[in-house]
Structure formats: C-alpha cells, structure tokens
Amino acid sequence: MAIQRMVAALVGVSISGTVAGKREIGQAKVVMVNLKTDSGQIAVMLAPKNLLDPGLTEMKGSDSVEVTGSKVKHNERDVILAKTVKVGDKEYTLRKDEGQVLGKDGNPIGAKKK
C-alpha cells in the first residue's frame, strides 16, 4: 500500500530534535531520518532522494530539525510522514496537505503540466 493512500491529510504532528541517523529505503531510495527528541528517537520519512533539496540529503548528526506531518505505520513501525522540514533557518515543503509528494518544481509528482 502506498504511503499516500494511508494519509487522509498531513496534520497534527510537530516534532523537533537532532539527526541521529539517516538511510535510504526501497527502489525509490526514500530518505528516512532518525530524530533524537526529548522523548526518544523517532523515524521520519522524507521523500525519494532524487526529489530532495541537497540541504536535506546532506543533514549531519549535529543538525537541529523541526518536522510537521502525520504519524503513520510503515512496516508495523510508527513513523512521521514529513510535510515540512526545517533545518536551521531553511524550511522545505515536501508534500501537499493531501499527502502528495512535491517535485523540485513545487508541483505534485505526476501532475499534468499546463
């Protein structure tokens, strides 16, 4: 099941912490980041690596990060499906409210160009 279908709307979860780890999963090379928060570690699903700004793919362990999105299940684990990610003073919007992943041009992936 696609993550997009699991999310009715990306609302409700805001977390902040420092990067504790980063990896890529699946054929799409979706970037997952583990954030160390005051209450423990949580996995955050960003987007396929080829759609991300280098500022997100080059995050380091000392970086402070703020994430808004939705809590979803992925492989029976709770993860945060990120809508926006703030690293330092730069904020990145990764998805529309409905969960559609945005391309580098800011348009939903698969959207017809006008």
C-alpha angles and dihedrals in degrees: 000000000000117000089232091064092051094060122072092182134346102242143119110040125094121168137166133195145116128289109265097172145341135208143161122239134196132358091300089058093231109194115235120189126195111215122202107217134174089266098045136277126324131184118237121198111211114174140276109312094238090061096050129096112244088245088071099041092050098051114140134208093262095054118114111221135189119199134188122188142091134304110240137165118253117176088346092303127113111246134168113241100212121228096170131012125193119198113180106318095333120095123198125197110210103170143023118246089264091058100257112148114240123224124226088271090060094248124118114266110260094019115141114249117234 
